[in-house]
Amino acid sequence: MRWFRLVILYTALALGANGAAADTGALESLREGSMLKLNFHDAPQAVPAEMPLTDLEGAERRLSDFSGQIVLVNFWATWCAPCRKEMPMLDALQADFGDDRFDVVTVAVGRNPVPAIRRFFSETGVTHVHALRDPKQALARKMAVLGLPITVILNRDGQEIARLQGDADWNGESARAIVAALKDESGS
Protein backbone atom coordinates (compact mmCIF):
# COMPACT_ATOMS: atom_id res chain seq x y z
CA MET A 1 0.00 0.00 0.00
CA ARG A 2 2.84 2.40 0.86
CA TRP A 3 4.48 1.75 -2.51
CA PHE A 4 1.19 2.44 -4.28
CA ARG A 5 0.81 5.76 -2.45
CA LEU A 6 4.36 6.80 -3.43
CA VAL A 7 3.64 5.94 -7.08
CA ILE A 8 0.46 8.04 -7.04
CA LEU A 9 2.25 11.01 -5.42
CA TYR A 10 5.21 10.72 -7.78
CA THR A 11 2.93 10.52 -10.83
CA ALA A 12 0.97 13.58 -9.71
CA LEU A 13 4.20 15.52 -9.21
CA ALA A 14 5.60 14.45 -12.59
CA LEU A 15 2.42 15.32 -14.47
CA GLY A 16 2.06 18.65 -12.70
CA ALA A 17 5.64 19.84 -13.18
CA ASN A 18 5.41 20.82 -16.88
CA GLY A 19 8.85 22.40 -16.75
CA ALA A 20 8.05 24.55 -13.72
CA ALA A 21 10.04 24.49 -10.50
CA ALA A 22 9.40 21.44 -8.36
CA ASP A 23 6.55 21.77 -5.92
CA THR A 24 8.17 21.53 -2.50
CA GLY A 25 4.92 20.34 -0.95
CA ALA A 26 4.66 17.49 -3.44
CA LEU A 27 8.29 16.51 -2.83
CA GLU A 28 7.76 16.64 0.93
CA SER A 29 4.78 14.32 0.56
CA LEU A 30 7.14 11.68 -0.88
CA ARG A 31 9.18 11.62 2.35
CA GLU A 32 8.81 8.55 4.56
CA GLY A 33 10.97 6.80 7.14
CA SER A 34 14.47 8.26 7.38
CA MET A 35 13.66 10.64 4.51
CA LEU A 36 11.45 12.58 6.94
CA LYS A 37 14.74 14.20 8.03
CA LEU A 38 15.14 15.67 4.53
CA ASN A 39 14.17 19.33 4.80
CA PHE A 40 13.30 21.23 1.64
CA HIS A 41 14.07 24.95 1.69
CA ASP A 42 11.39 27.54 0.96
CA ALA A 43 13.72 29.06 -1.64
CA PRO A 44 16.94 27.77 -3.25
CA GLN A 45 20.09 28.82 -1.41
CA ALA A 46 23.39 29.86 -2.96
CA VAL A 47 26.29 27.41 -2.70
CA PRO A 48 30.02 28.23 -3.04
CA ALA A 49 30.20 25.93 -6.09
CA GLU A 50 33.53 27.32 -7.31
CA MET A 51 35.48 26.32 -4.19
CA PRO A 52 38.23 23.87 -5.15
CA LEU A 53 38.03 20.22 -4.12
CA THR A 54 40.23 17.34 -5.23
CA ASP A 55 39.38 13.93 -6.61
CA LEU A 56 41.19 10.74 -5.57
CA GLU A 57 43.77 11.21 -8.34
CA GLY A 58 44.61 14.71 -7.10
CA ALA A 59 42.86 16.63 -9.88
CA GLU A 60 41.05 19.82 -8.92
CA ARG A 61 37.26 19.62 -9.12
CA ARG A 62 34.36 21.87 -8.14
CA LEU A 63 30.67 21.38 -7.50
CA SER A 64 30.11 23.65 -10.51
CA ASP A 65 31.50 20.79 -12.65
CA PHE A 66 28.08 19.19 -12.16
CA SER A 67 26.09 22.24 -13.29
CA GLY A 68 22.91 21.39 -15.15
CA GLN A 69 22.25 18.30 -13.02
CA ILE A 70 20.43 17.49 -9.82
CA VAL A 71 23.32 16.70 -7.45
CA LEU A 72 23.12 14.87 -4.15
CA VAL A 73 26.23 15.96 -2.21
CA ASN A 74 27.14 13.84 0.80
CA PHE A 75 29.69 15.17 3.30
CA TRP A 76 31.33 12.28 5.14
CA ALA A 77 34.54 10.89 6.70
CA THR A 78 36.23 7.50 6.82
CA TRP A 79 35.99 7.39 10.64
CA CYS A 80 32.23 8.11 10.66
CA ALA A 81 30.15 5.01 11.56
CA PRO A 82 26.84 6.36 10.14
CA CYS A 83 28.73 7.21 6.93
CA ARG A 84 29.85 3.58 6.64
CA LYS A 85 26.22 2.49 6.98
CA GLU A 86 24.79 4.87 4.36
CA MET A 87 27.58 4.95 1.73
CA PRO A 88 26.52 1.66 0.04
CA MET A 89 22.98 3.06 -0.27
CA LEU A 90 24.31 6.24 -1.91
CA ASP A 91 26.35 4.05 -4.25
CA ALA A 92 23.27 2.02 -5.22
CA LEU A 93 21.33 5.25 -5.83
CA GLN A 94 24.09 6.47 -8.15
CA ALA A 95 24.24 3.10 -9.93
CA ASP A 96 20.50 3.18 -10.63
CA PHE A 97 19.90 6.91 -11.23
CA GLY A 98 23.26 8.44 -12.18
CA ASP A 99 23.23 10.02 -15.63
CA ASP A 100 23.50 13.43 -17.27
CA ARG A 101 20.59 14.69 -15.09
CA PHE A 102 21.59 13.28 -11.68
CA ASP A 103 24.79 12.48 -9.79
CA VAL A 104 25.81 11.48 -6.28
CA VAL A 105 28.95 13.34 -5.21
CA THR A 106 30.67 12.39 -1.95
CA VAL A 107 32.95 14.90 -0.26
CA ALA A 108 35.34 13.50 2.35
CA VAL A 109 35.78 16.26 4.92
CA GLY A 110 39.01 16.84 6.84
CA ARG A 111 41.84 14.34 7.23
CA ASN A 112 40.84 11.46 4.99
CA PRO A 113 43.92 10.21 3.16
CA VAL A 114 43.31 8.76 -0.29
CA PRO A 115 44.43 5.23 0.77
CA ALA A 116 41.93 5.30 3.65
CA ILE A 117 39.14 6.42 1.31
CA ARG A 118 40.00 3.68 -1.18
CA ARG A 119 40.05 1.10 1.63
CA PHE A 120 36.70 2.39 2.95
CA PHE A 121 35.15 2.12 -0.52
CA SER A 122 36.61 -1.36 -1.01
CA GLU A 123 35.32 -2.59 2.35
CA THR A 124 31.83 -1.20 1.72
CA GLY A 125 31.63 -2.18 -1.96
CA VAL A 126 31.32 1.40 -3.20
CA THR A 127 32.21 1.82 -6.89
CA HIS A 128 29.77 4.28 -8.50
CA VAL A 129 29.78 7.58 -6.56
CA HIS A 130 31.96 10.55 -7.43
CA ALA A 131 34.58 10.81 -4.69
CA LEU A 132 35.97 14.25 -3.86
CA ARG A 133 37.99 15.56 -0.93
CA ASP A 134 37.77 18.75 1.14
CA PRO A 135 40.90 18.25 3.29
CA LYS A 136 40.91 21.75 4.80
CA GLN A 137 37.11 21.71 5.30
CA ALA A 138 36.79 24.98 3.39
CA LEU A 139 33.64 24.00 1.50
CA ALA A 140 32.19 22.27 4.56
CA ARG A 141 32.65 25.42 6.64
CA LYS A 142 31.13 27.67 3.96
CA MET A 143 28.13 25.33 3.70
CA ALA A 144 27.66 25.12 7.49
CA VAL A 145 28.32 21.39 7.64
CA LEU A 146 28.21 20.70 11.37
CA GLY A 147 28.54 17.02 12.10
CA LEU A 148 28.62 14.10 9.69
CA PRO A 149 27.09 12.85 7.57
CA ILE A 150 25.28 15.78 6.01
CA THR A 151 23.61 15.49 2.62
CA VAL A 152 22.46 18.39 0.50
CA ILE A 153 20.56 18.33 -2.77
CA LEU A 154 21.45 20.89 -5.41
CA ASN A 155 19.11 21.89 -8.22
CA ARG A 156 20.37 22.07 -11.79
CA ASP A 157 21.39 25.70 -11.18
CA GLY A 158 23.74 24.57 -8.41
CA GLN A 159 21.60 25.94 -5.57
CA GLU A 160 20.83 24.02 -2.40
CA ILE A 161 17.18 23.02 -2.28
CA ALA A 162 17.23 20.46 0.55
CA ARG A 163 19.38 19.20 3.43
CA LEU A 164 19.44 16.10 5.60
CA GLN A 165 21.49 15.78 8.78
CA GLY A 166 22.55 12.28 9.75
CA ASP A 167 22.35 9.04 7.84
CA ALA A 168 19.36 7.91 5.80
CA ASP A 169 18.18 5.09 3.56
CA TRP A 170 19.14 6.66 0.23
CA ASN A 171 18.23 3.49 -1.65
CA GLY A 172 14.74 3.12 -0.16
CA GLU A 173 11.43 3.72 -1.93
CA SER A 174 11.02 7.23 -0.57
CA ALA A 175 14.50 8.45 -1.60
CA ARG A 176 14.15 6.85 -5.02
CA ALA A 177 10.75 8.50 -5.56
CA ILE A 178 12.18 11.91 -4.58
CA VAL A 179 15.16 11.52 -6.91
CA ALA A 180 12.94 10.33 -9.77
CA ALA A 181 10.64 13.31 -9.28
CA LEU A 182 13.56 15.74 -9.21
CA LYS A 183 15.04 14.20 -12.36
CA ASP A 184 11.70 14.44 -14.16
CA GLU A 185 11.35 18.05 -13.03
CA SER A 186 14.80 18.83 -14.40
CA GLY A 187 13.81 17.79 -17.93
CA SER A 188 13.22 14.49 -19.65
C-alpha positions as CSV (number, residue, x, y, z in Angstrom):
1,M,0.0,0.0,0.0
2,R,2.8,2.4,0.9
3,W,4.5,1.7,-2.5
4,F,1.2,2.4,-4.3
5,R,0.8,5.8,-2.4
6,L,4.4,6.8,-3.4
7,V,3.6,5.9,-7.1
8,I,0.5,8.0,-7.0
9,L,2.2,11.0,-5.4
10,Y,5.2,10.7,-7.8
11,T,2.9,10.5,-10.8
12,A,1.0,13.6,-9.7
13,L,4.2,15.5,-9.2
14,A,5.6,14.4,-12.6
15,L,2.4,15.3,-14.5
16,G,2.1,18.7,-12.7
17,A,5.6,19.8,-13.2
18,N,5.4,20.8,-16.9
19,G,8.9,22.4,-16.7
20,A,8.0,24.6,-13.7
21,A,10.0,24.5,-10.5
22,A,9.4,21.4,-8.4
23,D,6.6,21.8,-5.9
24,T,8.2,21.5,-2.5
25,G,4.9,20.3,-0.9
26,A,4.7,17.5,-3.4
27,L,8.3,16.5,-2.8
28,E,7.8,16.6,0.9
29,S,4.8,14.3,0.6
30,L,7.1,11.7,-0.9
31,R,9.2,11.6,2.4
32,E,8.8,8.5,4.6
33,G,11.0,6.8,7.1
34,S,14.5,8.3,7.4
35,M,13.7,10.6,4.5
36,L,11.5,12.6,6.9
37,K,14.7,14.2,8.0
38,L,15.1,15.7,4.5
39,N,14.2,19.3,4.8
40,F,13.3,21.2,1.6
41,H,14.1,25.0,1.7
42,D,11.4,27.5,1.0
43,A,13.7,29.1,-1.6
44,P,16.9,27.8,-3.2
45,Q,20.1,28.8,-1.4
46,A,23.4,29.9,-3.0
47,V,26.3,27.4,-2.7
48,P,30.0,28.2,-3.0
49,A,30.2,25.9,-6.1
50,E,33.5,27.3,-7.3
51,M,35.5,26.3,-4.2
52,P,38.2,23.9,-5.2
53,L,38.0,20.2,-4.1
54,T,40.2,17.3,-5.2
55,D,39.4,13.9,-6.6
56,L,41.2,10.7,-5.6
57,E,43.8,11.2,-8.3
58,G,44.6,14.7,-7.1
59,A,42.9,16.6,-9.9
60,E,41.1,19.8,-8.9
61,R,37.3,19.6,-9.1
62,R,34.4,21.9,-8.1
63,L,30.7,21.4,-7.5
64,S,30.1,23.7,-10.5
65,D,31.5,20.8,-12.7
66,F,28.1,19.2,-12.2
67,S,26.1,22.2,-13.3
68,G,22.9,21.4,-15.1
69,Q,22.3,18.3,-13.0
70,I,20.4,17.5,-9.8
71,V,23.3,16.7,-7.4
72,L,23.1,14.9,-4.2
73,V,26.2,16.0,-2.2
74,N,27.1,13.8,0.8
75,F,29.7,15.2,3.3
76,W,31.3,12.3,5.1
77,A,34.5,10.9,6.7
78,T,36.2,7.5,6.8
79,W,36.0,7.4,10.6
80,C,32.2,8.1,10.7
81,A,30.2,5.0,11.6
82,P,26.8,6.4,10.1
83,C,28.7,7.2,6.9
84,R,29.8,3.6,6.6
85,K,26.2,2.5,7.0
86,E,24.8,4.9,4.4
87,M,27.6,4.9,1.7
88,P,26.5,1.7,0.0
89,M,23.0,3.1,-0.3
90,L,24.3,6.2,-1.9
91,D,26.4,4.1,-4.2
92,A,23.3,2.0,-5.2
93,L,21.3,5.2,-5.8
94,Q,24.1,6.5,-8.1
95,A,24.2,3.1,-9.9
96,D,20.5,3.2,-10.6
97,F,19.9,6.9,-11.2
98,G,23.3,8.4,-12.2
99,D,23.2,10.0,-15.6
100,D,23.5,13.4,-17.3
101,R,20.6,14.7,-15.1
102,F,21.6,13.3,-11.7
103,D,24.8,12.5,-9.8
104,V,25.8,11.5,-6.3
105,V,28.9,13.3,-5.2
106,T,30.7,12.4,-2.0
107,V,32.9,14.9,-0.3
108,A,35.3,13.5,2.3
109,V,35.8,16.3,4.9
110,G,39.0,16.8,6.8
111,R,41.8,14.3,7.2
112,N,40.8,11.5,5.0
113,P,43.9,10.2,3.2
114,V,43.3,8.8,-0.3
115,P,44.4,5.2,0.8
116,A,41.9,5.3,3.6
117,I,39.1,6.4,1.3
118,R,40.0,3.7,-1.2
119,R,40.0,1.1,1.6
120,F,36.7,2.4,3.0
121,F,35.1,2.1,-0.5
122,S,36.6,-1.4,-1.0
123,E,35.3,-2.6,2.4
124,T,31.8,-1.2,1.7
125,G,31.6,-2.2,-2.0
126,V,31.3,1.4,-3.2
127,T,32.2,1.8,-6.9
128,H,29.8,4.3,-8.5
129,V,29.8,7.6,-6.6
130,H,32.0,10.5,-7.4
131,A,34.6,10.8,-4.7
132,L,36.0,14.3,-3.9
133,R,38.0,15.6,-0.9
134,D,37.8,18.7,1.1
135,P,40.9,18.3,3.3
136,K,40.9,21.7,4.8
137,Q,37.1,21.7,5.3
138,A,36.8,25.0,3.4
139,L,33.6,24.0,1.5
140,A,32.2,22.3,4.6
141,R,32.7,25.4,6.6
142,K,31.1,27.7,4.0
143,M,28.1,25.3,3.7
144,A,27.7,25.1,7.5
145,V,28.3,21.4,7.6
146,L,28.2,20.7,11.4
147,G,28.5,17.0,12.1
148,L,28.6,14.1,9.7
149,P,27.1,12.9,7.6
150,I,25.3,15.8,6.0
151,T,23.6,15.5,2.6
152,V,22.5,18.4,0.5
153,I,20.6,18.3,-2.8
154,L,21.5,20.9,-5.4
155,N,19.1,21.9,-8.2
156,R,20.4,22.1,-11.8
157,D,21.4,25.7,-11.2
158,G,23.7,24.6,-8.4
159,Q,21.6,25.9,-5.6
160,E,20.8,24.0,-2.4
161,I,17.2,23.0,-2.3
162,A,17.2,20.5,0.6
163,R,19.4,19.2,3.4
164,L,19.4,16.1,5.6
165,Q,21.5,15.8,8.8
166,G,22.6,12.3,9.8
167,D,22.4,9.0,7.8
168,A,19.4,7.9,5.8
169,D,18.2,5.1,3.6
170,W,19.1,6.7,0.2
171,N,18.2,3.5,-1.6
172,G,14.7,3.1,-0.2
173,E,11.4,3.7,-1.9
174,S,11.0,7.2,-0.6
175,A,14.5,8.4,-1.6
176,R,14.1,6.9,-5.0
177,A,10.8,8.5,-5.6
178,I,12.2,11.9,-4.6
179,V,15.2,11.5,-6.9
180,A,12.9,10.3,-9.8
181,A,10.6,13.3,-9.3
182,L,13.6,15.7,-9.2
183,K,15.0,14.2,-12.4
184,D,11.7,14.4,-14.2
185,E,11.3,18.0,-13.0
186,S,14.8,18.8,-14.4
187,G,13.8,17.8,-17.9
188,S,13.2,14.5,-19.6
